[in-house]
Amino acid sequence: MRSTTVSGYTRLAKVHKFSVAGIAAVGVAAAAFTAVPAVAADAGSASVKPVAWSAQSFGETQDAVLAQLEAEAATLAKAEAKAAVKAGADAAAKAKADAEKERAAKEAASRSTERKPVKAAAPAKPAKPAAPAAKPAAPAKKAYADNLDGWINEALDIMKAKGIPGTYAGIKKNVMRESTGNPRAMNNWDSNAAAGIPSKGLLQIIDPTFKAFHVEGTAWDPFDPVANIVASCNYAAGKYGSMDNVNSAY
């Protein structure tokens, strides 16, 4: 602090500003300051001049400063609080906008994927034509014994297929009477023989009768035992109803 002397008085040239925290110290200092009367130019006329300000006015001034500072601090606090609220609201709005933008982008990407044209499937190759079904194998030919029993059984199977009646017993009975089971037997002494058409084979059938009653699928030889039995039974079925009904020369 500096002081100057004007017209025989000393007064303050400058007053320093005080902070809010130093108000108490300033009050003490203000009480200590007093006006110092200046020495007159001549010794006989000395007088005391009033100070430029008093402790009371100084305190009032500082109260006003303090009130102003408090008001400014409150205003600043309100402004900062308002700014913080606005910043929070802005941040929330931005976050919401970003989330909405991200959702819209995902939806657009999904729609784009769904609308992509489906790649056409390659045309199916024409199926190879199925191989022609194999012809069913012919049933294995039944084997028969090469004897009277086998010949009669084979003849019966053919007769059954052709609808010709007869039984094993009826056939064998007549075979044994006519030829005793000899497929090469031939009658050379009866009237048929005299007429040039002797009876032949197991059932002693003449050639004209054999040819007339021959059954397809059998041999054309009257000495063939199976062909002889089938033709003879076919003839007996028409004349007697069945070979089973023949008990003598027929």
Protein Blocks (a to p, Z undefined) as FASTA:
>chain_A
ZZddeehiacdfbdcdddfklmmmmmmmmmmpccdddddfbfklgccdddfbdfklmmmm
mmmmmmmmmmmmmmmmmmmmmmmmmmmmmmmmmmmmmmmmmmmmmmmmmmmmmmpccddd
dddddddddddddddddddddddddbfklmmmmmmmmmmmnopacdfklmmmmmmmmnno
pakbccfkbmmlmnopacedjkopafklmmmmocehiafbfklmklmmmmmmmmmmmmno
paklpcbdZZ
